[in-house]
């Protein structure tokens, strides 16, 4: 996600094939509630606050993705 964020900040267009592929993946993997999962692999370690940290992480990830979409599609608003 940080690479896509950096590329969007550097001015790479949404039409770039790699950016387009990443955006498509994000759209396909968005959860029904509008968020994205923090990880896409099975966690093996659980802590007593893991569900709270996971929820906060999902919210931060969703904010980052939303900022990327806004940056790349701001001309269409």
DSSP file (Angstrom, degrees, kcal/mol; ACC not computed):
  #  RESIDUE AA STRUCTURE BP1 BP2  ACC     N-H-->O    O-->H-N    N-H-->O    O-->H-N    TCO  KAPPA ALPHA  PHI   PSI    X-CA   Y-CA   Z-CA
    1    1 A X     >        0   0    0      0, 0.0     4,-2.6     0, 0.0     5,-0.2   0.000 360.0 360.0 360.0 -36.9    0.0    0.0    0.0
    2    2 A X  H  >  +     0   0    0      1,-0.2     4,-2.6     2,-0.2     5,-0.2   0.864 360.0  52.7 -65.0 -33.5    2.8    2.4    0.7
    3    3 A X  H  > S+     0   0    0      2,-0.2     4,-2.7     1,-0.2    -1,-0.2   0.936 111.0  45.8 -66.1 -45.2    4.2    1.9   -2.8
    4    4 A X  H  > S+     0   0    0      2,-0.2     4,-2.2     1,-0.2    -2,-0.2   0.899 113.0  51.0 -64.0 -40.4    0.9    2.8   -4.4
    5    5 A X  H  X S+     0   0    0     -4,-2.6     4,-1.9     2,-0.2    -2,-0.2   0.934 112.2  46.5 -60.8 -47.0    0.5    5.7   -2.0
    6    6 A X  H  X S+     0   0    0     -4,-2.6     4,-1.8     1,-0.2    -2,-0.2   0.911 111.4  51.0 -63.5 -43.5    4.0    7.0   -3.0
    7    7 A X  H  <>S+     0   0    0     -4,-2.7     5,-2.3     1,-0.2     4,-0.4   0.888 110.0  49.8 -62.9 -38.9    3.4    6.5   -6.7
    8    8 A X  H ><5S+     0   0    0     -4,-2.2     3,-0.8     1,-0.2    -1,-0.2   0.875 110.0  51.0 -67.8 -35.6    0.1    8.4   -6.5
    9    9 A X  H 3<5S+     0   0    0     -4,-1.9    -1,-0.2     1,-0.2    -2,-0.2   0.821 105.7  56.5 -68.2 -30.4    1.9   11.3   -4.7
   10   10 A X  T 3<5S-     0   0    0     -4,-1.8    -1,-0.2    -5,-0.2    -2,-0.2   0.529 123.4-105.3 -79.5  -6.0    4.6   11.3   -7.4
   11   11 A X  T < 5 +     0   0    0     -3,-0.8    -3,-0.2    -4,-0.4     2,-0.1   0.577  60.6 160.2  96.3  10.2    1.9   11.9  -10.0
   12   12 A X      < -     0   0    0     -5,-2.3    -1,-0.3     1,-0.1     2,-0.1  -0.467  41.4-119.6 -63.2 136.3    1.7    8.5  -11.7
   13   13 A X    >   -     0   0    0     -2,-0.1     3,-1.6     1,-0.1     6,-0.2  -0.378   9.6-119.6 -81.3 157.6   -1.7    8.4  -13.4
   14   14 A X  T 3  S+     0   0    0     58,-0.3     9,-0.1     1,-0.3    -1,-0.1   0.670 111.6  67.4 -66.0 -15.9   -4.5    5.9  -12.7
   15   15 A X  T 3  S+     0   0    0      4,-0.1    -1,-0.3     5,-0.1     2,-0.1   0.620  70.0 113.5 -80.3 -13.2   -4.1    4.8  -16.4
   16   16 A X  S <> S-     0   0    0     -3,-1.6     4,-3.2     1,-0.1     5,-0.3  -0.392  75.9-126.6 -57.3 132.4   -0.7    3.3  -15.7
   17   17 A X  H  > S+     0   0    0      1,-0.2     4,-2.0     2,-0.2    -1,-0.1   0.861 107.0  45.2 -54.8 -41.2   -1.1   -0.5  -16.2
   18   18 A X  H  > S+     0   0    0      2,-0.2     4,-2.1     1,-0.2    -1,-0.2   0.892 115.1  47.0 -71.8 -38.5    0.4   -1.4  -12.8
   19   19 A X  H  > S+     0   0    0      2,-0.2     4,-2.7    -6,-0.2     5,-0.2   0.922 111.8  51.7 -66.2 -43.5   -1.6    1.3  -11.0
   20   20 A X  H  X S+     0   0    0     -4,-3.2     4,-2.3     1,-0.2    -2,-0.2   0.899 109.5  50.3 -59.6 -41.4   -4.7    0.2  -12.8
   21   21 A X  H  X S+     0   0    0     -4,-2.0     4,-2.1    -5,-0.3    -1,-0.2   0.910 111.5  47.8 -63.9 -43.0   -4.1   -3.4  -11.8
   22   22 A X  H  X S+     0   0    0     -4,-2.1     4,-2.2     2,-0.2    -2,-0.2   0.912 111.9  49.0 -65.5 -42.9   -3.6   -2.4   -8.1
   23   23 A X  H  X S+     0   0    0     -4,-2.7     4,-2.3     1,-0.2    -2,-0.2   0.897 110.3  51.7 -64.7 -39.8   -6.8   -0.3   -8.1
   24   24 A X  H  X S+     0   0    0     -4,-2.3     4,-2.4    -5,-0.2    -1,-0.2   0.912 108.8  50.8 -61.9 -42.8   -8.7   -3.1   -9.6
   25   25 A X  H  X S+     0   0    0     -4,-2.1     4,-1.6     1,-0.2    -2,-0.2   0.911 109.6  50.9 -61.4 -42.1   -7.5   -5.5   -7.0
   26   26 A X  H  X S+     0   0    0     -4,-2.2     4,-0.5     1,-0.2    -2,-0.2   0.917 110.1  48.6 -63.1 -43.2   -8.5   -3.1   -4.2
   27   27 A X  H >< S+     0   0    0     -4,-2.3     3,-0.9     1,-0.2    -1,-0.2   0.919 112.2  49.0 -62.4 -43.1  -12.0   -2.7   -5.6
   28   28 A X  H 3< S+     0   0    0     -4,-2.4    -1,-0.2     1,-0.2    -2,-0.2   0.786 114.9  45.1 -67.4 -27.1  -12.4   -6.5   -5.9
   29   29 A X  H 3< S+     0   0    0     -4,-1.6     8,-0.4    -5,-0.2    -1,-0.2   0.325  79.7 121.6-103.8   7.6  -11.2   -7.0   -2.3
   30   30 A X    <<  -     0   0    0     -3,-0.9     6,-0.2    -4,-0.5     5,-0.1  -0.523  64.4-121.5 -69.6 136.6  -13.2   -4.3   -0.6
   31   31 A X    >   -     0   0    0      4,-3.2     3,-2.3    -2,-0.2    -1,-0.1  -0.352  23.1-106.5 -75.4 158.6  -15.3   -5.8    2.1
   32   32 A X  T 3  S+     0   0    0      1,-0.3    -1,-0.1     2,-0.1    -2,-0.1   0.782 120.5  58.6 -56.3 -27.8  -19.1   -5.3    2.1
   33   33 A X  T 3  S-     0   0    0      2,-0.1    -1,-0.3     1,-0.0     3,-0.1   0.424 121.7-106.1 -83.9   3.2  -18.8   -2.9    5.0
   34   34 A X  S <  S+     0   0    0     -3,-2.3    -2,-0.1     1,-0.3     2,-0.1   0.319  86.0 107.6  93.5  -8.3  -16.5   -0.7    2.9
   35   35 A X        -     0   0    0     -5,-0.1    -4,-3.2    28,-0.0     2,-0.4  -0.368  61.6-129.6 -93.4 175.4  -13.3   -1.6    4.7
   36   36 A X        -     0   0    0     22,-0.4    26,-0.2    -6,-0.2    25,-0.1  -0.948  29.0-104.3-122.0 148.6  -10.3   -3.7    3.7
   37   37 A X        -     0   0    0     -8,-0.4     3,-0.1    -2,-0.4    18,-0.0  -0.401  22.4-133.0 -67.3 148.2   -8.8   -6.5    5.7
   38   38 A X  S    S+     0   0    0      1,-0.2     2,-0.3    16,-0.1    -1,-0.1   0.862  87.9  15.8 -71.3 -36.4   -5.5   -5.7    7.3
   39   39 A X        -     0   0    0      2,-0.1    -1,-0.2     1,-0.0     4,-0.1  -0.953  55.7-152.9-136.0 156.8   -3.9   -8.8    6.1
   40   40 A X  S    S+     0   0    0     -2,-0.3     2,-0.3    -3,-0.1    -1,-0.0  -0.052  76.6  72.2-118.8  29.6   -4.7  -11.4    3.5
   41   41 A X  S    S-     0   0    0      0, 0.0     2,-0.3     0, 0.0    -2,-0.1  -0.955  93.2 -88.5-137.8 159.8   -2.9  -14.3    5.2
   42   42 A X        -     0   0    0     -2,-0.3     2,-0.3     1,-0.1    -2,-0.1  -0.482  38.9-134.5 -72.2 129.1   -3.7  -16.4    8.3
   43   43 A X        -     0   0    0     -2,-0.3     3,-0.1     1,-0.1    -1,-0.1  -0.609  17.9-172.8 -81.0 142.9   -2.3  -14.9   11.5
   44   44 A X        +     0   0    0     -2,-0.3     2,-0.5     1,-0.1    -1,-0.1   0.605  66.3  65.5-108.4 -16.8   -0.7  -17.4   13.9
   45   45 A X        -     0   0    0      5,-0.0     2,-0.4     2,-0.0    -1,-0.1  -0.925  60.2-174.0-113.0 127.5   -0.1  -15.1   16.9
   46   46 A X        -     0   0    0     -2,-0.5     2,-0.2    -3,-0.1     0, 0.0  -0.964   2.4-168.4-119.9 136.8   -3.0  -13.7   18.9
   47   47 A X    >   -     0   0    0     -2,-0.4     3,-1.4     1,-0.0     4,-0.3  -0.689  39.7-102.0-113.8 172.1   -2.7  -11.2   21.7
   48   48 A X  T 3  S+     0   0    0      1,-0.3     3,-0.2    -2,-0.2     4,-0.1   0.777 123.6  37.0 -68.4 -24.0   -5.3  -10.2   24.2
   49   49 A X  T 3> S+     0   0    0      1,-0.1     4,-2.5     2,-0.1     5,-0.3   0.129  81.9 114.6-108.5  19.2   -5.9   -6.9   22.3
   50   50 A X  H <> S+     0   0    0     -3,-1.4     4,-2.6     1,-0.2     5,-0.2   0.853  74.0  52.3 -62.9 -35.4   -5.6   -8.3   18.8
   51   51 A X  H  > S+     0   0    0     -4,-0.3     4,-2.0     2,-0.2    -1,-0.2   0.882 112.0  46.1 -69.7 -35.7   -9.2   -7.6   17.8
   52   52 A X  H  > S+     0   0    0     -3,-0.3     4,-2.5     2,-0.2    -2,-0.2   0.936 115.6  45.7 -68.7 -46.8   -9.0   -4.0   18.8
   53   53 A X  H  X S+     0   0    0     -4,-2.5     4,-2.6     1,-0.2    -2,-0.2   0.882 112.2  52.3 -63.3 -38.2   -5.6   -3.5   17.1
   54   54 A X  H  X S+     0   0    0     -4,-2.6     4,-2.5    -5,-0.3    -1,-0.2   0.921 109.9  48.0 -64.5 -43.7   -6.9   -5.3   14.0
   55   55 A X  H  X S+     0   0    0     -4,-2.0     4,-2.1     2,-0.2    -2,-0.2   0.930 113.5  47.3 -62.5 -46.1  -10.0   -3.0   13.8
   56   56 A X  H  X S+     0   0    0     -4,-2.5     4,-2.4     1,-0.2    -2,-0.2   0.903 111.5  51.4 -62.5 -40.9   -7.8    0.1   14.2
   57   57 A X  H  X S+     0   0    0     -4,-2.6     4,-2.7     1,-0.2    -2,-0.2   0.903 108.3  51.4 -62.5 -42.0   -5.5   -1.2   11.6
   58   58 A X  H  X S+     0   0    0     -4,-2.5     4,-2.5     1,-0.2   -22,-0.4   0.896 110.2  49.9 -61.6 -40.0   -8.4   -1.8    9.2
   59   59 A X  H  X S+     0   0    0     -4,-2.1     4,-2.1     2,-0.2    -2,-0.2   0.911 112.1  46.5 -66.2 -42.3   -9.6    1.7    9.7
   60   60 A X  H  X S+     0   0    0     -4,-2.4     4,-2.2     2,-0.2    -2,-0.2   0.906 113.1  49.7 -65.7 -41.2   -6.1    3.2    9.1
   61   61 A X  H  X S+     0   0    0     -4,-2.7     4,-2.6     1,-0.2    -2,-0.2   0.914 110.5  50.1 -63.0 -43.0   -5.7    1.0    6.0
   62   62 A X  H  X S+     0   0    0     -4,-2.5     4,-2.5     1,-0.2    -1,-0.2   0.882 108.9  52.1 -63.8 -38.7   -9.1    2.1    4.7
   63   63 A X  H  X S+     0   0    0     -4,-2.1     4,-2.2     2,-0.2    -1,-0.2   0.930 110.7  48.1 -61.9 -45.0   -8.2    5.8    5.3
   64   64 A X  H  X S+     0   0    0     -4,-2.2     4,-1.9     2,-0.2    -2,-0.2   0.926 113.0  47.2 -62.1 -45.6   -5.0    5.3    3.3
   65   65 A X  H  X S+     0   0    0     -4,-2.6     4,-2.5     1,-0.2    -1,-0.2   0.905 110.7  52.5 -63.7 -40.9   -6.8    3.6    0.4
   66   66 A X  H  X S+     0   0    0     -4,-2.5     4,-2.5     1,-0.2    -1,-0.2   0.895 108.4  50.7 -61.9 -40.2   -9.5    6.3    0.4
   67   67 A X  H  X S+     0   0    0     -4,-2.2     4,-2.5     2,-0.2    -1,-0.2   0.878 109.5  51.1 -65.2 -37.8   -6.8    9.0    0.1
   68   68 A X  H  X S+     0   0    0     -4,-1.9     4,-2.5     2,-0.2     5,-0.2   0.943 111.7  46.4 -64.6 -47.7   -5.2    7.2   -2.8
   69   69 A X  H  X S+     0   0    0     -4,-2.5     4,-2.1     1,-0.2    -2,-0.2   0.912 112.9  50.0 -61.4 -41.9   -8.5    6.9   -4.6
   70   70 A X  H  X S+     0   0    0     -4,-2.5     4,-0.5     1,-0.2    -1,-0.2   0.925 111.9  48.3 -62.0 -43.6   -9.3   10.5   -4.0
   71   71 A X  H >< S+     0   0    0     -4,-2.5     3,-0.5     1,-0.2    -2,-0.2   0.906 116.3  42.4 -62.8 -43.1   -5.9   11.6   -5.2
   72   72 A X  H 3< S+     0   0    0     -4,-2.5   -58,-0.3     1,-0.2    -1,-0.2   0.759 124.0  35.3 -78.1 -24.8   -6.1    9.5   -8.4
   73   73 A X  H >< S+     0   0    0     -4,-2.1     3,-1.5    -5,-0.2     4,-0.3   0.170  78.5 113.9-114.5  17.1   -9.7   10.4   -9.2
   74   74 A X  G X< S+     0   0    0     -3,-0.5     3,-1.0    -4,-0.5    -1,-0.1   0.784  73.3  60.1 -63.0 -26.4   -9.9   14.0   -8.0
   75   75 A X  G 3  S+     0   0    0      1,-0.2    -1,-0.3    -3,-0.2    -2,-0.1   0.723 101.1  55.8 -72.6 -19.4  -10.4   15.2  -11.6
   76   76 A X  G <         0   0    0     -3,-1.5    -1,-0.2     1,-0.2    -2,-0.2   0.415 360.0 360.0 -92.8   2.4  -13.6   13.2  -11.8
   77   77 A X    <         0   0    0     -3,-1.0    -1,-0.2    -4,-0.3    -2,-0.1   0.467 360.0 360.0 -87.3 360.0  -15.3   14.7   -8.8
